[in-house]
Amino acid sequence: MLIRKIIKDDNEMMASIIRNSLLEFNAAKPGTVYYDKTTDHLSDTFKETRSAYFVIEISHEIAGGCGIFPTKGLPENTCELVKLYVSKKYRHNGYGQTLLEKCMQEAKKQGYEKMYLESMPELSNAIGMYQKNGFKKITGPLGNSGHTGCDVWMIKEL
């Protein structure tokens, strides 16, 4: 297993993993990353200062990815955990947890004090993982992610 930052050659595979996951969980709805144009160009999106996107590579195959992003409108010391998706083939092996831990480490390294995320009830397994890692549900969105299709919001002190 190799964890590394995303490169341009990973864009198509990560977009496929993200969209296939949302289809699988009946969560491919308007206002989500399914329709977000940046999903097809993740390596460009994560050139932003104080952002990072990591992929897990297993036997030269992308198994999943996750990142942190300084979403507009969030408090200065808060980043957003974004686009944590693992391919169906590689789920239930702890890779989501591994990616989450990598992103929390990176966020601390970059000076963030809090991590915010948006999700949907359809992604209940992910929500359970977030809760086990100390994320608490909040009553409304923070920042301006543009993902109006998400209606679960969580935050964690790092």
Backbone as a ProteinNet text record, in pm:
[ID]
protein_1_A
[PRIMARY]
MLIRKIIKDDNEMMASIIRNSLLEFNAAKPGTVYYDKTTDHLSDTFKETRSAYFVIEISHEIAGGCGIFPTKGLPENTCELVKLYVSKKYRHNGYGQTLLEKCMQEAKKQGYEKMYLESMPELSNAIGMYQKNGFKKITGPLGNSGHTGCDVWMIKEL
[TERTIARY]
84.1	0	88.3	53.4	124.8	23.5	51	-30.6	53.5	-2.7	71.6	-24.9	30.8	-52.2	-99.3	-216	-275.4	-191.8	-189.7	-126.9	-230.7	-201.6	-297.1	-343.9	-254.9	-291.7	-395.1	-416.7	-514.6	-655.1	-667.9	-795.7	-911	-891.9	-1001.2	-1044.5	-950.1	-984.1	-1055.1	-1007.9	-1073.3	-1214	-1232.2	-1366.4	-1459.5	-1409.1	-1487.7	-1524	-1426.4	-1451.4	-1556.5	-1545	-1639.2	-1780	-1792	-1926.4	-1988.1	-1908.6	-1961.8	-2007.2	-1933.5	-1971.7	-2105.1	-2120.2	-2245.4	-2363	-2341.5	-2447.2	-2483.4	-2383	-2403.5	-2489	-2469.8	-2542.4	-2663.9	-2707.9	-2823.5	-2808.4	-2689.7	-2660.1	-2609.5	-2631.5	-2587.2	-2694.2	-2703.6	-2808.7	-2749.2	-2830.1	-2782	-2731.4	-2630.4	-2574	-2471.3	-2422.4	-2318.4	-2197.5	-2090.2	-1969.2	-1992.4	-2101.8	-2132.8	-2138.4	-2196.7	-2213.5	-2110.5	-2021.6	-1920.4	-1812.6	-1789.8	-1690.6	-1549.3	-1520.9	-1386.5	-1356.6	-1458.9	-1439	-1354	-1361.4	-1283.8	-1141.1	-1108.6	-978.2	-921.8	-926.8	-885.8	-741.5	-653.7	-512.2	-493.9	-575.3	-569	-629.9	-742.9	-812.9	-723	-646.3	-566.1	-425.4	-409.5	-289.3	-308.5	-432.3	-467.2	-380.7	-336.8	-258.9	-337.7	-267.4	-323.2	-427	-412.6	-497.1	-407.4	-465.3	-392.5	-494.7	-461.4	-545.4	-454.2	-490.8	-411	-487.4	-413.8	-470.2	-397.2	-471	-410.6	-395.8	-274.8	-244.5	-208.9	-274.8	-249	-217.9	-100.4	-56.8	-78.8	-37.3	-44.4	-187.6	-284.3	-423.7	-471.7	-542.2	-595.5	-713.9	-705.9	-811.5	-907.2	-860.4	-945.1	-866.1	-935.1	-868.4	-947.2	-881.1	-941.3	-852.6	-914.8	-834.8	-883.9	-806.1	-843.7	-841.5	-931.2	-941.6	-982.7	-924.2	-961	-1085.7	-1197.8	-1323.5	-1357.3	-1399.3	-1434.7	-1543.1	-1527.2	-1626.6	-1604.9	-1512.2	-1481.9	-1392.9	-1398.4	-1304.7	-1160.6	-1072.1	-931.5	-865.5	-899.7	-832.7	-904.2	-997.1	-1078.6	-1062.3	-1040	-1037.2	-1157	-1185.4	-1291.5	-1228.5	-1278.3	-1243	-1328.8	-1266.8	-1342.2	-1312.5	-1416.1	-1407.3	-1335.1	-1381.7	-1328.1	-1409.6	-1349.9	-1415.9	-1316.7	-1365.4	-1286	-1362.4	-1292.8	-1352.3	-1418.1	-1531.5	-1605.1	-1513.4	-1423.8	-1330.7	-1242.7	-1215.7	-1120.5	-1184.1	-1317.1	-1381.9	-1370.8	-1390.6	-1390.4	-1251.7	-1150.1	-1011.5	-939.7	-1013.3	-954	-892.3	-909.9	-847.3	-911.3	-1041.2	-1107	-1051.1	-1034.1	-975.9	-832.9	-756.6	-619	-614.8	-702.9	-708.1	-750.5	-848.9	-893.6	-779.2	-707.2	-593.9	-486.2	-458	-358.8	-401.9	-529.2	-578.8	-577.9	-610	-604.7	-460.9	-365.4	-224.2	-182	-221.6	-186.1	-248.7	-372.5	-440.7	-367.1	-327.6	-251.6	-118.9	-52.2	75.9	62.5	-51.1	-74.4	-133.4	-146.9	-188.9	-337.9	-415.2	-558.6	-586.7	-691	-731.6	-863.2	-940.9	-1069.1	-1084.3	-1162.7	-1192.8	-1344.7	-1396.8	-1540	-1565.3	-1683.6	-1719.1	-1867.5	-1903.4	-2042.7	-2065.5	-2182.1	-2213.8	-2364.1	-2410.3	-2551.6	-2589.7	-2714.9	-2758.3	-2731.9	-2733.6	-2708.5	-2569.2	-2478.3	-2340.7	-2322	-2412.5	-2415.7	-2289.9	-2228.1	-2103.6	-1993.8	-1984.8	-1884.2	-1916.2	-2042.8	-2082.1	-2045.2	-2067.8	-2028.3	-1878.9	-1800.1	-1654.4	-1615.6	-1678.8	-1648	-1679.2	-1793.8	-1831.6	-1731.9	-1685.8	-1586.3	-1454.8	-1431	-1308.3	-1327.8	-1439.1	-1458.8	-1533.6	-1584.1	-1664.3	-1801.5	-1850.6	-1982.1	-2072.8	-2198.6	-2294.6	-2326.1	-2342.7	-2385.6	-2514	-2583.5	-2718.6	-2726.2	-2615.3	-2620.3	-2482.8	-2478.5	-2350.2	-2264.6	-2135.2	-2037.4	-1972.4	-1927.9	-1855	-1944.3	-1880.1	-1951.7	-1896.1	-1924.9	-1875.2	-1950.3	-2073.3	-2155.9	-2229.9	-2212.4	-2275	-2406.3	-2506	-2636.1	-2711.3	-2664.8	-2728.8	-2687.7	-2594	-2549.7	-2632.7	-2677.3	-2756.8	-2713.1	-2590.6	-2525.4	-2396.9	-2380.6	-2264.7	-2198.8	-2066.2	-1994.1	-1866.2	-1817.4	-1693.5	-1616.4	-1485.6	-1397.1	-1283.5	-1250.4	-1129.2	-1012	-905.6	-788.7	-692
-118.1	0	124.1	219.2	345.4	458	552.7	674.1	787.7	860.7	969.6	1078.6	1195.5	1304.9	1272.7	1324.2	1300.1	1364.3	1298.8	1353.7	1352.4	1423.9	1436.6	1300.4	1202.9	1070.6	998.6	1045.5	983.9	1040.9	1153.3	1223.8	1137.2	1069.1	990.5	877.2	807.8	697.2	747.7	857.4	909.3	960.2	1024.2	1069.5	949.3	842.2	719.9	658.9	650.8	595.9	680	811.2	901.2	882.6	890.4	882.9	743.7	639.5	504.4	481.3	535.4	521.8	590.7	711.3	783.5	712.9	657.5	579.6	457.3	388.2	267.2	292.5	408	439.4	529.1	538.5	620.6	765.3	817.9	953.3	1043.8	1003.9	1084.2	1186.8	1287.9	1387.4	1524.7	1614.8	1750.9	1814.4	1899.2	1966.7	1883.1	1775.8	1691.2	1687.1	1624	1613.8	1532.4	1457.5	1381.7	1476.6	1593.9	1691.1	1804	1801.7	1906.4	1890.5	1994	1988.4	1962.7	2004.5	1983.1	1835.6	1751.7	1608.1	1548	1605.5	1554.3	1608.8	1704.3	1771	1788.1	1683.5	1694.1	1740.4	1693.6	1732.2	1882.6	1946.4	2092.2	2162.6	2112.9	2173.4	2177.3	2071.7	2061	2119.2	2210.6	2293.4	2417.6	2439.4	2551.8	2548.7	2665.8	2676.9	2616.7	2545.7	2482.3	2374.9	2312.4	2199.1	2079.9	1961.6	1839.7	1731.2	1647.1	1530.8	1410	1305.3	1183.6	1068.3	982.3	858.5	740.6	631.6	504.8	421.7	373.8	291	151.1	51.2	-88.1	-163.7	-222	-294.9	-210.8	-85.2	9	43.3	22.5	56.4	153.7	258.2	354.6	289.5	285.3	224.3	328.9	453	558.6	683.8	784.6	910.1	996	1100.7	1194.4	1317.4	1431.6	1552.6	1651.2	1756.8	1871.7	1994.5	2089.3	2207.4	2327.8	2445.6	2568.1	2631	2566.1	2608.3	2752.4	2827.5	2968.2	2978.1	3077	3104	3030.5	2934.7	2867.3	2956.9	2942.4	3017.4	2986.8	3081.6	3070.9	2942.4	2894.9	2777.8	2646.7	2649.3	2531.9	2491.7	2362.7	2311.1	2217.9	2186.9	2090.4	1958.6	1849.9	1716	1690	1656	1646.5	1518.1	1471.9	1365.1	1240.5	1188.1	1062.5	949.1	880.9	770.5	657.5	534.5	414	326.3	273.3	184.3	64.5	21.7	-92.4	-213.9	-234.6	-348.7	-346.3	-226.8	-214.4	-173.5	-165.9	-126.8	-234.6	-194.5	-284.2	-340.9	-266.5	-303	-194.2	-93.9	12.1	125.7	125.4	229.4	366	370.2	497	558	474.7	520.3	569	496.9	535.4	671.8	693.2	821.9	934	906.2	1006.4	1046.2	948.1	976.8	1058.1	1023.8	1098.7	1244.3	1265.6	1402	1479.4	1414.1	1482.7	1522.5	1434.4	1466.7	1585.1	1583.5	1691.6	1823.5	1817.8	1939.5	2000.6	1917.9	1967.8	2027	1958.1	2003.8	2141.8	2164.9	2292.4	2398.3	2366.3	2466.1	2477.5	2386.1	2389.7	2338.8	2393	2352.6	2275.2	2290.2	2220.5	2164.8	2057.1	1997.2	1983.5	2030.4	2031.7	1936.6	1877	1794.4	1801.7	1767.5	1758	1619	1562.9	1429.1	1416.6	1293.8	1264.6	1139.8	1128.3	1008.9	878.1	883.5	764.1	706.1	789.3	746.4	717.2	638.5	613.1	543.8	457.5	392.6	496.3	591.8	698.1	785	817.3	900	829.9	699.8	622.9	629.7	620.8	630.7	769.5	872.7	1008.3	1022.6	971.8	981.9	908	791.3	716.2	792.4	884.8	963.9	1101.5	1120.7	1243.2	1354.9	1331.8	1433.8	1439.2	1560.4	1583.7	1650.6	1606.7	1668.2	1809.9	1898.3	2035.1	2059.6	2168.3	2188.4	2250.9	2298.2	2359.9	2368.9	2406.7	2411.5	2530.3	2512.4	2619.3	2642.9	2762	2788.9	2783.6	2782.3	2786.7	2681.1	2554.8	2446.1	2436.5	2488.1	2476	2344	2258.4	2126.3	2129.1	2185.7	2202.1	2070.4	1964.5	1833.7	1760.1	1814.3	1752.9	1809.5	1719.9	1768.1	1707.5	1658.4	1617.9	1699.8	1770.9	1856.7	1817.1	1807.1	1763.2	1844.3	1850.8	1923	1850.8	1869.5	1805.6	1900.3	1903.6	1973.1	1881.4	1936.5	1852.8	1848
0	0	0	-82.5	-92.1	-77.8	10.3	21.6	-33.4	-128.4	-191.4	-234.7	-266.4	-316.6	-458.3	-490.2	-621	-731.8	-846.6	-966.6	-1079.5	-1185.9	-1296.9	-1349.3	-1356	-1408.2	-1321.1	-1198.6	-1108	-1124.6	-1193.2	-1199.4	-1248.3	-1359.1	-1417.6	-1324.1	-1264	-1174.3	-1049.5	-991	-870.9	-902.6	-1015.9	-1054.6	-1069.5	-1125.4	-1141.2	-1005.3	-914.5	-780.7	-708.6	-715.7	-648.2	-704.8	-835.9	-896.3	-881.1	-896.4	-878.2	-734.2	-638.7	-498.2	-472.3	-522.8	-501.7	-568.7	-686.4	-752.3	-668.7	-620.8	-542.1	-417.7	-353.9	-230.5	-254.9	-381.6	-418	-370.1	-385.5	-339.1	-451.5	-575.5	-690.2	-722.2	-636	-651.5	-678.1	-734.4	-758.1	-628.8	-642.1	-526.8	-453.1	-517.7	-458.4	-551.4	-504	-585.4	-712.5	-718.5	-840.7	-960.5	-939.6	-1047.3	-1044.1	-949.7	-933.5	-1041	-1119.4	-1227.7	-1175.5	-1051.4	-996.8	-974.7	-968.8	-948.6	-1060.4	-1177.8	-1291.6	-1297.3	-1211.2	-1215.6	-1074.7	-995.2	-855.3	-839.7	-924.7	-909.2	-926.1	-1009.6	-1026.1	-905	-859.2	-744.9	-622	-600.9	-479.4	-493.9	-589	-595.1	-507.8	-463.1	-375.2	-249.6	-203.8	-80.5	35.8	123.8	243	209.9	94.3	58	28.1	29.4	-7.1	-38.8	-133.2	-163.6	-177	-103.9	-101.5	-164.5	-233.1	-285.1	-221.4	-211.9	-170.3	-296.3	-316.8	-432.9	-382.9	-439.1	-403.1	-531.4	-537.1	-657.4	-783.6	-778.1	-890.5	-931.4	-841.7	-868.5	-759.9	-802.1	-706.6	-634.8	-501.5	-420.6	-365.3	-352.3	-298	-272.5	-219.9	-192.3	-95.9	-47.2	47	56.7	89.2	99.1	202.9	216.3	298.8	210	241.8	156.6	239.9	210.7	282	219.5	235.5	174.1	211	112	133.3	239.6	325.9	427.9	559	561.7	687.4	772.5	904.9	989.2	949	970.8	929.5	976.7	1092.8	1149.9	1119.4	1023.8	992.6	846.3	823.3	686.7	669.1	546.1	517.2	473.9	530.5	484	361.7	251	125.4	48.8	-18.3	-117.5	-66.4	49.2	100.7	39.2	-56.3	-126.1	-146.3	-125.7	-147.8	-245.6	-342.8	-441.9	-373.3	-426.8	-370.2	-350.9	-443.9	-440.1	-314.6	-261.2	-150.1	-16.9	-13.8	111.4	217.5	341.5	459.1	489.5	449.1	478.8	559	604.6	684	603.6	472.2	390.7	410.9	435.3	465.3	592.5	693.5	820.6	799.4	720	690.2	622.1	525.1	456	550.8	635.4	731.9	824.7	876	965.3	894.1	768.8	691.4	675.2	649	631.8	762.7	873.4	1002.7	1035.5	1006.5	1029	942.9	817.8	725.9	769.9	815.1	860.4	979.4	1074.1	1190.3	1144	1052.7	1000.1	934.3	870.9	802.3	894.9	1022.2	1119.7	1144.8	1090.4	1116.7	1258.2	1319.6	1453.9	1454	1346.1	1334.7	1193.7	1184.9	1056.1	1044.3	934.1	905.3	789.7	784.1	669.1	642.7	520	477.9	422	452.1	404.3	382.4	365	342.5	420.1	461.9	535.4	459.6	327.9	246.6	272.1	318.1	343.1	492.1	546.8	691.3	743.2	663.8	708.6	730.9	639.8	653.9	775.3	793.6	908.2	1038.6	1046.1	1164	1189.1	1082.1	1095.3	1146.9	1093	1138.6	1287.9	1329.4	1470.8	1560.1	1517.3	1595.3	1607.5	1514.8	1515.1	1577.7	1646.4	1722.2	1653.2	1533.7	1466.8	1532	1549.8	1610.5	1507.7	1504.7	1413.3	1460.1	1361.3	1388.3	1309.4	1341.6	1288.7	1150.2	1097	965.5	902.9	776.1	704.6	746.9	730.4	747.6	611.9	588.9	464.9	343.3	228	101	6.2	35.6	-49.2	-180.9	-183.3	-302.5	-309.8	-211.5	-212.1	-133.2	-196.3	-133.1	-115.6	-178.6	-165.5	-39.1	35	160.4	274.5	363.3	475.7	608.9	611.7	736.5	744.9	856.4	875.8	1007.5	1006.6	1125.1	1141.1	1264.5	1291.4	1401.8	1400.9	1498.5	1532.5	1661.7	1706	1675.2	1618.6	1587	1702.7
[MASK]
++++++++++++++++++++++++++++++++++++++++++++++++++++++++++++++++++++++++++++++++++++++++++++++++++++++++++++++++++++++++++++++++++++++++++++++++++++++++++++++

